[in-house]
Amino acid sequence: MAKKNKHNTEENKDVATEVKNSEEQELSIEEQLKEELSKEKDKFLRLFAEFENYKKRTAKERIDLFKTAGQDVLSAMLPVLDDFDRAIAEIKKSTEEETGIVNELLKGVELINSKFTETLKNKGLTLIEVNQGDTFDAELHEAITQISAPSEDMKGKIIDVIEKGYKLGEKIIRYPKVVVGN
């Protein structure tokens, strides 16, 4: 009987060891599954964050594209706007004002110019204000040439504006061309 008890005790130990091993295997399988689940969640969150960033970036690019979609067309219209300014200046210089024809011509050209300018403003084009005596800023102005300043206080300042500059929204599409005093 002592042998039988000893044998039963060994069998119980073996069974207990097997149960313990199977529990450890179950725990390790459960831990593996939890770890895999954690990795998949992390992967999903990263992919979701990437997608959100992509959506934001493309939306911003689309908005920027719409803002500057007409930039090429508006840039092509700037020489026409310059020509209107030159035409008005030349008509004002004309000496044929006695006949009244020049006054009517001037009114007509000014009317067309103002309508054209308003149309361009409605499309987002704005004039960059530059005046004689303003301080030269290389980020806002394009210096064509430098000349001797007529006075000491005009050094580094704008002497003359050769060509007007324009912005489309916040983007400068043509820098004002200026003469700077040195």
Buried (B, 14 or more C-beta within 10 A) or exposed (E): EEEEEEEEEEEEEEEEEEEEEEEEEEEEEEEEEEEEEEEEEEEEEEEEEEEEEEEEEEEEEEEEEEBBEBBEEBBEBBEEBEEBEEBBEEBEEEEEEEEEEBBEBBEEBBEEBEEBBEEBEEBBBEBBEBEEEBEBEEEBBBBEEBEEBEEEEBBEBBBEBEBBBBBBEEEBBBBBBBBBBB
